[in-house]
C-alpha cells in the first residue's frame, strides 16, 4: 500500500491495471474523496483538485465537510482479552483508555510510516 498526503488528508493509492491508472482514495475521513492519475504528479494534482472540489461542494450546499473522526469508538473483545488489557494497563499505571489509545497510536504510526 502506498500513501499520499496533502495537508491533513491522507490517501491510499493503488494501481488499477484495468484502466492503466493509479487510483487514490482519502482514508482519514468519512466523506468519500477519490481521484485517478497516470503519474505521481498527475495523481497529486488530482488529489488536490478533488479535495478542493469536495470542500467547495460542501460550501455551496451549506454543509460542513465531515471531520476525520469524532475521537470515540467501541471495540468488542472476548472477555479474556478485555481482562488481559485491563491488567496490562493497571500494571503500567494507566487507565485502560489511556493504555489502549497509546498502543493504537503507536501501531498507526508504524502502519502509516513511509
C-alpha positions, 0 to 999 in steps of 0.5 A: 500500500502506498500513501499520499498526503496533502495537508491533513488528508491522507490517501491510499493509492493503488494501481488499477491495471484495468484502466492503466491508472493509479487510483487514490482514495482519502482514508482519514475521513468519512466523506468519500474523496477519490481521484485517478492519475497516470503519474505521481504528479498527475495523481497529486494534482488530482488529489488536490483538485478533488479535495478542493472540489469536495470542500467547495461542494460542501460550501455551496450546499451549506454543509460542513465537510465531515471531520476525520473522526469524532475521537470515540469508538467501541471495540468488542473483545472476548472477555479474556482479552478485555481482562488481559488489557485491563491488567496490562494497563493497571500494571503500567499505571494507566487507565485502560483508555489511556493504555489502549489509545497509546498502543493504537497510536503507536501501531498507526504510526508504524502502519502509516510510516513511509 
